[in-house]
Amino acid sequence: MTQNNKLNTQAKQLAERLSKFDEVLDRYPDQTQGLRGRIQESQWLDAEALQTTIAEKAREGRQLRVGIIGRVKAGKSSLLNALLFDGADVLPKAATPMTASLTVLAYGDVARAEVEPFEPEDLAEIAQRAAEYDRELRSRIEARMAQQTARPASFGGRPAPALDPDRIEQAVRRELDQDPQLGGAKDMHERILKAGGMPADWAQGEAIQLKAKSIAALREELADYVGANGRFTPFTNCLRLYLPLPGLKDLEIVDTPGVNDPIPSREARTYRELHRCDAVLVVSPAGQFLNAQDLELMDRLGTKEGVREVFLVASQVDSQLFGSVQRQSQGQLLTALSEVQGILTKQAQQTLAVQRNANPGVATLLSGLQNRLVVTSSVAHTLSTQSEAQWDANARHIQQMLTKAYPAVFSTPAIAEECLSSLAGMTKTQGFLEQVRSNKEAIQATSALNFVHDRGGQLSESLAQALELLAQERAGVETATSEGLESRLQALQKAKSQGTKVVNLAVQNAVEDSSEALVLALEAATKQAFSQVERTAENARGTDVETYKVDSEGWLAGFARFINVGGQETRSRTVQTVKASAIRDALEELHLNLETAQATAVAEQRSRLRKTLTGAVLGRLREAQVLADRDIDHVALEQACLSAVGELRSFDDPKLPPLPDDLTRSGPLKGSAAESFMQAATKYLHQLKKAALQSGRGLAKVYIDRAAGVDVGAILFSQYEEDLQLLKKQIKEKTQTLKQYDALIADLKQLRHGA
């Protein structure tokens, strides 16, 4: 059987098994309700998406794809800058997890880029998490203050330290800032507010096209979009670079923003790109080599994504060349470098040993670790390839430390060049790419097969989870008695009052957070809309020169005027002009934009709330310990939460003042007419802005009131009582119910056996 036929056969079999899995679950709705949601990583159980990925991997003539993966600030972009651009910062380095962008590099005849902005839903989610940060900050500060206030006034004969609210707040902020979800979102939200909202021409979700005459010129343009302090960086999701570099002619490189991305849509996009990778370079800082995040990602790549060509890059190795390593090497840099590489190699062997048997990619890596691990220093590459004038502060600092610790290295330029080149590690890293490139056909031939194999393993795991969960439920039905159910029902009724309060309070908090995010989104949209009108107004204004006559001074001029033969002189003055039609059209469009912005903002927040409300309520129920986990019906909870979200529709349009009569003029105006028109337009804009902001705040109040009008707790507990009554009925029909469970379990076992 040819490789192609083998792939087609295995892919077809896997798709059929996935479809069969769906059919079996659908055949027993009473026993499988909510089961998919309880299976880990069930989102991949999609036959159509699976076939799309396989087809892309198997497509003839496609480019070889290499992924550069690792934590934020692990040195991924610095590595690529050194490999491809002689150390120049073409790929800006991320300052935080929120400013990192997914970047794909490919060959292009001219230097150009496509910048893909975030969707409005992503920005709404960031605002939501920033609001959650503020709420958590207040809650923790209050708890710490109360804890310290309750302390004894003295301890061991010494007075207790004075209460310091500022210090408490600083400590809590440090804690929250370490959370990549909350701290990262807060940082990004502040950047968004500072930037003044997403540019108007980005709102359609279309990629922004950048084109330049050279890579250097493109680099300057990119600084605005992906630089650490770029004015558009907060809104940049993904970046595709097309560069006239021979090394990219048969290669695409994916530079990922780091694992555990705090923005779900970008994380999903990153994994879609990784699906298509044939090889990966795992970049891990030498000072924190192969931590839990690195291991988690390597496990995923080698057991779920079909990647077998894995290489390790221990970055920032320059930081490990001091202290005991320097002393033991007696000032010999290459000896110290060899010592560090030996330590990291041993560490990799020990750390990855646990994955060797279960992860084919790790097994391949460990079998040739000496040829698949490299230690690198992008700073050393900078020191050896760039002039001193181009060094940044970090490069200067490292150079000073190396000179002090290893003076012999810098005794002559030739020795310095040799040692810095070895320390940089770019030759060996480039060799990794050449190794992959030379084996392109063989790697691509097996990549799709490996992917199908790994996804087949995931299906087996999902089947095992489903069988375990169903066996537990069957046992519950088999051992349950009417008396036991009655006891549970009574306990539920006792917990109903407290549980209803807990649920409704959780809903209230979530809706209030959503409302705050709604207000921020409306304010940002309003500011953006008004900025556009103000730019239009500025462009519509101008000046003109007009002439006029005045009486000349002197008796001769007076006599000339008397006999009507002159006595006047011509003068000129600059007068204001305005294109009234352009401003009027912009103001009329502003009305429509504000109405659209409100509808869009509400839809985005409703969508976000729909995704997060169930989790928020579930978390509060567990914290309060009102119900045991076995009594929490996730499906019923989701349905109850959706009933509240369903009320957040069909709001009234914002109440805005109509366009006044003195702004209905058209055509060009000049002089006093232009000035009067602009004064009226400015006054109307102030009125309109005030009305728009008031309308936004009013909408937020209605938003809260509507959701609060739904008693989610009562709905939820009512559903629980109904479910328990239904379970009582099932127990009366225990024999039939158990038969259905047995048939379902038998069908799944048969499907699993066919793996």
HELIX and SHEET records of a PDB file:
HELIX    1   1 GLN A    3  ARG A   27  1                                  25    
HELIX    2   2 PRO A   29  THR A   32  1                                   4    
HELIX    3   3 ARG A   36  ARG A   38  5                                   3    
HELIX    4   4 SER A   42  TRP A   44  5                                   3    
HELIX    5   5 ALA A   47  ALA A   58  1                                  12    
HELIX    6   6 LYS A   76  PHE A   85  1                                  10    
HELIX    7   7 PRO A  120  THR A  149  1                                  30    
HELIX    8   8 PRO A  165  ASP A  177  1                                  13    
HELIX    9   9 LEU A  182  ALA A  195  1                                  14    
HELIX   10  10 ALA A  200  TRP A  202  5                                   3    
HELIX   11  11 ILE A  215  VAL A  226  1                                  12    
HELIX   12  12 THR A  233  PHE A  235  5                                   3    
HELIX   13  13 PRO A  246  LEU A  248  5                                   3    
HELIX   14  14 PRO A  264  HIS A  275  1                                  12    
HELIX   15  15 ALA A  286  GLN A  288  5                                   3    
HELIX   16  16 ALA A  292  THR A  303  1                                  12    
HELIX   17  17 VAL A  317  GLN A  320  5                                   4    
HELIX   18  18 SER A  324  GLN A  328  1                                   5    
HELIX   19  19 LEU A  333  LEU A  352  1                                  20    
HELIX   20  20 ALA A  353  GLN A  355  5                                   3    
HELIX   21  21 PRO A  360  SER A  367  1                                   8    
HELIX   22  22 LEU A  369  ARG A  372  1                                   4    
HELIX   23  23 SER A  378  THR A  385  1                                   8    
HELIX   24  24 GLU A  388  GLN A  390  5                                   3    
HELIX   25  25 ALA A  393  ALA A  405  1                                  13    
HELIX   26  26 PRO A  407  PHE A  410  5                                   4    
HELIX   27  27 PRO A  413  ALA A  424  1                                  12    
HELIX   28  28 MET A  426  SER A  438  1                                  13    
HELIX   29  29 LYS A  440  THR A  479  1                                  40    
HELIX   30  30 SER A  482  ALA A  540  1                                  59    
HELIX   31  31 TRP A  555  PHE A  562  1                                   8    
HELIX   32  32 ALA A  580  ALA A  624  1                                  45    
HELIX   33  33 ASP A  629  ASP A  631  5                                   3    
HELIX   34  34 HIS A  634  VAL A  645  1                                  12    
HELIX   35  35 ASP A  661  LEU A  663  5                                   3    
HELIX   36  36 SER A  672  ALA A  708  1                                  37    
HELIX   37  37 VAL A  712  LYS A  732  1                                  21    
HELIX   38  38 LYS A  734  HIS A  753  1                                  20    
SHEET    1   A 9 ILE A 208  LYS A 211  0                                        
SHEET    2   A 9 ARG A 112  PRO A 117 -1                                        
SHEET    3   A 9 THR A 236  LEU A 243 -1                                        
SHEET    4   A 9 LEU A 102  TYR A 107  1                                        
SHEET    5   A 9 LEU A 251  ASP A 255 -1                                        
SHEET    6   A 9 LEU A  64  GLY A  70  1                                        
SHEET    7   A 9 ALA A 279  PRO A 285  1                                        
SHEET    8   A 9 GLU A 309  SER A 315  1                                        
SHEET    9   A 9 LEU A 373  VAL A 375  1                                        
SHEET    1   B 2 SER A 154  PHE A 155  0                                        
SHEET    2   B 2 ARG A 158  PRO A 159 -1                                        
SHEET    1   C 3 ARG A 541  ASP A 551  0                                        
SHEET    2   C 3 GLN A 568  LYS A 579 -1                                        
SHEET    3   C 3 PRO A 668  LYS A 670 -1                                        
END                                                                             
